[in-house]
Amino acid sequence: MTDLAHLATPGTEIAVRVTPKASRTAIRIEKDQIRVYVTTAPEGGKANAAVQKLLAKALGIAKSRLTLIRGQTARDKVFRVDG
């Protein structure tokens, strides 16, 4: 898994591009962009929850410290690390 611990500072906004219904769960950095692949379908916020959980694990923080601030229904999302 990609280590993103250097981004775990409170107040940091992390932009990600999400691919739901992927064949496997992964985080990759491609062309200076964080790409998150999750196997869940984008129904009822399940994919957002999976992205939040995976991103929190890569950051080494609790998922409750990540807040989705933009992109609730879009592939491009922005999460904020809370203190």
C-alpha positions in Angstrom: 0.0 0.0 0.0 1.1 3.5 -0.7 2.3 5.4 2.4 0.8 8.8 2.6 1.7 9.6 6.2 3.5 12.8 5.2 0.0 14.2 4.3 -1.5 13.5 7.7 -1.2 17.1 9.0 -4.4 18.6 10.4 -6.0 21.0 7.9 -4.4 19.3 4.8 -6.8 18.9 1.9 -6.2 15.8 -0.2 -7.5 15.6 -3.8 -8.1 12.1 -5.1 -9.6 10.6 -8.2 -11.7 7.5 -7.5 -12.4 4.5 -9.6 -15.3 2.5 -8.2 -16.0 -1.1 -9.1 -12.3 -1.8 -9.7 -11.0 -5.3 -9.8 -8.9 -4.7 -6.6 -8.6 -2.1 -3.9 -5.4 0.1 -4.2 -4.0 3.6 -3.9 -1.5 4.7 -6.6 0.2 8.0 -7.4 0.0 8.6 -11.1 1.3 11.9 -12.7 1.2 13.7 -9.4 -2.4 12.7 -8.7 -3.6 10.3 -6.0 -5.8 7.6 -7.6 -7.9 5.4 -5.3 -9.4 2.1 -6.7 -12.2 0.5 -4.7 -14.2 -2.6 -5.4 -17.5 -1.3 -4.1 -20.2 0.2 -6.3 -21.1 3.9 -6.0 -24.5 3.3 -4.4 -25.7 5.0 -1.2 -22.3 6.3 -0.3 -20.7 2.9 0.0 -17.8 3.8 -2.4 -17.1 7.0 -0.5 -17.0 5.1 2.8 -14.5 2.6 1.2 -12.3 5.4 -0.1 -12.4 7.1 3.3 -11.4 3.9 5.1 -8.6 3.1 2.6 -7.2 6.6 2.6 -7.2 6.8 6.4 -5.3 3.5 6.5 -2.7 4.9 4.1 -2.4 8.1 6.1 -2.1 6.2 9.4 -5.0 8.0 11.0 -8.5 7.1 12.2 -11.2 7.4 9.4 -13.2 9.7 11.6 -10.4 12.3 11.1 -11.1 12.5 7.4 -14.0 14.6 6.1 -15.2 14.6 2.5 -15.6 18.3 1.7 -16.1 18.1 -2.1 -17.2 15.5 -4.7 -19.9 13.5 -2.9 -21.2 12.2 -6.2 -18.2 12.9 -8.4 -15.1 10.8 -9.2 -12.8 13.7 -8.2 -13.0 14.2 -4.4 -11.3 16.3 -1.8 -10.8 15.1 1.8 -9.7 17.2 4.7 -7.6 15.9 7.6 -9.2 17.1 10.9 -7.3 17.6 14.1 
